[in-house]
């Protein structure tokens, strides 16, 4: 998979996150009824994207054994991704559908934080990480 495909998937991830935010913000019965499917779809997109991306990064890692700067970028890639995915799992566990419906504002605070971090992550991957590790920019 190319970095352009990853960049396209990044757009899909951000769109799905925004759809979740919109559904909760609207807060109608119909919008909230769609929320579990949106959240499940988001989690599945995250899992499929990350599994391919991690395999590709790990395949390139040995060529950077002697490059401390690139090893540091790869370590950051893994550490921050693991932390973010853990925080998403925590959000999903602590915010079941009923709780979201009862405290939409509370959920929005938590999920907006995750979405903002995802936006920052996508920007970092596309502008810094991919060019350094993959040798080409994500978007041309």
Residue pairs with C-beta under 8 A, 6 or more apart in sequence:
1 52
1 53
1 56
3 126
3 130
3 134
3 136
3 137
3 138
4 138
4 139
4 140
6 49
6 53
6 125
6 130
6 138
7 126
7 138
7 139
9 45
9 49
10 49
10 122
10 125
10 126
10 138
12 45
13 42
13 45
13 46
13 49
13 118
13 122
14 115
14 118
14 119
14 122
16 38
16 41
16 42
16 45
17 42
17 111
17 114
17 115
17 118
18 115
19 38
20 35
20 38
20 39
20 42
20 111
21 108
21 111
21 112
21 115
22 31
23 31
23 32
23 34
23 35
23 38
24 31
24 32
24 35
24 100
24 104
24 107
24 108
24 111
25 104
25 108
27 104
32 97
32 100
32 101
35 97
35 100
36 97
39 92
43 88
43 92
46 85
46 88
50 81
50 85
54 78
54 81
56 134
57 74
57 77
57 78
57 133
60 133
60 134
61 74
64 70
64 71
64 74
64 133
65 71
69 132
70 132
70 133
73 128
73 129
73 132
73 133
74 133
77 125
77 129
77 133
80 121
81 121
84 114
84 117
84 118
84 121
87 114
87 117
88 114
91 110
91 111
91 114
94 110
95 107
95 110
95 111
99 107
100 107
125 138
126 137
126 138
126 139
127 137
127 138
130 136
130 137
130 138
131 137
131 138
